[in-house]
């Protein structure tokens, strides 16, 4: 029961908020202009479905390319992090080798 009240409250709040924001003239004008543009786009693409389909395919291809690029970047970063984890042991080995070299020279 509380979920139904929550949903109703959210919807009512959104409606009231939208109504209050329409008191501002610039907001009203911008909203009307945006709605006209959306209406024109819907009418255009309803008449030109092939063009709309091509547009959707292009957006899908862009998203797939973005996903692939992001995956490659994450993998590259993970490889570099793994390499950096090995640096302290490599540095420690160099320090120990240097220390051993100096110690052997002092003994001679």
C-alpha positions as CSV (number, residue, x, y, z in Angstrom):
1,X,0.0,0.0,0.0
2,X,2.8,2.4,0.8
3,X,4.3,1.9,-2.7
4,X,1.1,3.0,-4.3
5,X,1.1,6.1,-2.2
6,X,4.7,6.7,-3.1
7,X,4.0,6.4,-6.8
8,X,1.0,8.6,-6.6
9,X,2.9,11.2,-4.6
10,X,5.8,11.2,-7.2
11,X,3.4,11.6,-10.1
12,X,1.4,14.4,-8.4
13,X,4.6,16.1,-7.4
14,X,5.9,16.0,-10.9
15,X,2.6,17.4,-12.3
16,X,2.6,20.2,-9.7
17,X,6.2,21.0,-10.3
18,X,5.7,21.2,-14.1
19,X,2.6,23.4,-13.6
20,X,4.5,25.8,-11.3
21,X,7.5,26.0,-13.7
22,X,5.1,27.1,-16.5
23,X,4.5,30.4,-14.7
24,X,7.9,31.5,-16.1
25,X,7.4,33.0,-19.6
26,X,10.8,31.8,-20.9
27,X,10.1,28.3,-19.7
28,X,6.7,28.3,-21.4
29,X,8.2,29.6,-24.7
30,X,11.0,27.0,-24.6
31,X,8.6,24.2,-23.8
32,X,6.3,25.2,-26.6
33,X,9.2,25.4,-29.1
34,X,10.6,22.1,-28.0
35,X,7.2,20.4,-28.4
36,X,6.8,21.8,-31.9
37,X,10.2,20.5,-32.8
38,X,9.4,17.1,-31.4
39,X,6.1,17.0,-33.3
40,X,7.8,18.0,-36.6
41,X,10.4,15.3,-36.1
42,X,7.8,12.6,-35.3
43,X,5.8,13.6,-38.4
44,X,9.0,13.6,-40.6
45,X,10.2,10.2,-39.4
46,X,6.7,8.7,-39.7
47,X,6.8,9.6,-43.4
48,X,10.5,8.6,-43.8
49,X,10.8,5.4,-41.9
50,X,13.9,4.2,-43.8
51,X,15.8,7.3,-42.8
52,X,14.7,6.8,-39.2
53,X,15.8,3.2,-39.4
54,X,19.2,4.3,-40.8
55,X,19.5,6.8,-38.0
56,X,18.8,4.2,-35.4
57,X,21.4,1.8,-36.9
58,X,24.0,4.6,-36.9
59,X,23.4,5.4,-33.2
60,X,23.6,1.7,-32.4
61,X,26.9,1.4,-34.3
62,X,28.3,4.5,-32.4
63,X,27.3,2.9,-29.1
64,X,28.9,-0.4,-30.0
65,X,32.1,1.4,-31.0
66,X,32.1,3.4,-27.7
67,X,31.6,0.2,-25.8
68,X,34.5,-1.5,-27.6
69,X,36.8,1.5,-27.1
70,X,35.9,1.7,-23.5
71,X,36.6,-2.0,-23.0
72,X,39.9,-1.7,-24.7
73,X,40.8,1.3,-22.5
74,X,39.8,-0.5,-19.3
75,X,41.9,-3.6,-20.4
76,X,44.9,-1.3,-21.1
77,X,44.6,0.4,-17.8
78,X,44.3,-2.9,-16.0
79,X,47.4,-4.2,-17.7
80,X,49.3,-1.1,-16.6
81,X,48.1,-1.5,-13.0
82,X,49.3,-5.1,-13.0
83,X,52.7,-3.9,-14.4
84,X,52.9,-1.2,-11.6
85,X,52.2,-3.9,-9.0
86,X,55.4,-5.7,-10.1
87,X,57.5,-2.5,-9.8
88,X,58.1,-2.7,-6.1
89,X,59.5,-6.3,-6.2
90,X,61.7,-5.3,-9.2
91,X,63.0,-2.3,-7.4
92,X,63.6,-4.3,-4.2
93,X,65.5,-6.9,-6.2
94,X,67.7,-4.1,-7.8
95,X,68.4,-2.6,-4.3
96,X,69.3,-6.0,-2.9
97,X,71.6,-6.7,-5.9
98,X,73.3,-3.3,-5.5
99,X,73.7,-3.9,-1.8
100,X,75.2,-7.3,-2.4
101,X,77.6,-5.8,-4.9
102,X,78.8,-3.1,-2.5
103,X,79.1,-5.6,0.3
104,X,81.2,-7.9,-1.8
105,X,83.5,-5.0,-2.7
106,X,84.0,-4.0,0.9
107,X,85.0,-7.5,1.9
108,X,87.8,-7.6,-0.7
